[in-house]
Amino acid sequence: MTNQQNVAVLDMKSRGLRSLLPPSSLPVSKSFSPTDLKMLLKKRLEGEKVGTKMNAWVDSMRSSSPTRIRSTYSTDDNSSWIVHHPSALSMFDQIMAASIGKQIVMFLDYDGTLSPIVEDPDRAFMSREMRAAVRDVARYFPTAIVTGRCRDKVYSFVKLSGLYYAGSHGMDIKGPSKSCKYKNGNRGVLFQPASEFLPMIDEVYKALVEKTKSIGGAKVENNKFCVSVHFRCVDEKSWAALAEQVRSVLSQYPKLKLTQGRKVLEIRPTIEWDKGRALQFLLEALGYANSNDVLPIYIGDDRTDEDAFKVEEFLRRLVDWKKIFTRRRSTII
Ligand SMILES: O=P(O)(O)OC[C@H]1O[C@H](O[C@H]2O[C@H](CO)[C@@H](O)[C@H](O)[C@H]2O)[C@H](O)[C@@H](O)[C@@H]1O
């Protein structure tokens, strides 16, 4: 009887423990003290917490970069996103009407907006036609490239000196290297609100390169004030492993946070600064702080995958409009 009871108790413990530990790690004949059990339970709960977090990460990695098919909305559906956010091209005349008497300032995202999305981030080149369209727009309107990329890298792709560049998600802002004819112009502007994070970002970059080197297709990109971990070329089966490596590095750096882009995990400082703040900063630098005389236009791809041809067409129409408008005004005068 006693024996049976003992067996029963042992059985209960081992069944209970089996659910706390992976099967292979269960020493069947070992008896566990209440303290052991408490510790195991605590570990299990911690594990579950991390596990839940990891599942959430992987789910959101899966949902990043929706396909064109998923982002095509039916205009019949009143609740669809596109009804509330109509194409800038179809609203072109209305936008231009709203811009009369105001200075248009152009803000352009790079990846997925000026350049197509490609597998290798080092080969995301923009077309010659797109470069010409951006160059023309910048002739008529103050123009800034606002990107998650390192500023020098995006400059090496865009190769236009008359523009403002805000790299590292707006944490690295520089004015045009050639003379600028706009209001205050503020040609020499250089703003780096996260400069104290440089050594930390460099350290994290190295740690991530090391930790992810065994995961096929993973690529870590140093964007100076932030780091990108690309998983576009990683087999989906390894996404959880990759996310776990990123999490383990990030857990050592409470001053850094994780955000997500298109098939990319982005690690950046927890400062109150982003592309939106960079946009405000640039408007101020151009002399349009709290001004009603300005119409900022931002073109970015976000999650809806705007077609680069549409972006180019919009830029061209803007320049044509400006030329016609200027001609008309000078005829009236
Ligand atoms: O703000 P953005 O200019 O859109 O930069 C965001 C990230 O863009 C780049 O990655 C994306 O484009 C790559 C090339 O087409 C593609 O391979 C990757 O999957 C996309 O996420 C850039 O490489 C990242 O560093 C930026 O964070």
The ligand as a Gaussian input file, in Angstrom:
#p B3LYP/6-31G(d) Opt

LIG

0 1
 O       13.133000      53.467000     -44.652000
 P       13.531000      52.695000     -45.847000
 O       14.332000      53.493000     -46.820000
 O       12.363000      52.020000     -46.503000
 O       14.504000      51.551000     -45.264000
 C       14.009000      50.431000     -44.562000
 C       14.951000      49.263000     -44.753000
 O       15.207000      49.208000     -46.146000
 C       16.164000      48.253000     -46.600000
 O       15.593000      46.968000     -46.504000
 C       14.501000      46.753000     -47.374000
 O       14.957000      46.794000     -48.734000
 C       15.914000      45.754000     -49.087000
 C       16.359000      45.998000     -50.515000
 O       15.288000      46.026000     -51.407000
 C       15.250000      44.390000     -48.903000
 O       16.162000      43.352000     -49.204000
 C       14.765000      44.247000     -47.456000
 O       14.070000      43.041000     -47.287000
 C       13.841000      45.427000     -47.083000
 O       13.508000      45.385000     -45.703000
 C       17.453000      48.389000     -45.842000
 O       18.352000      47.398000     -46.273000
 C       17.235000      48.350000     -44.339000
 O       18.442000      48.573000     -43.674000
 C       16.245000      49.455000     -43.982000
 O       16.001000      49.383000     -42.586000

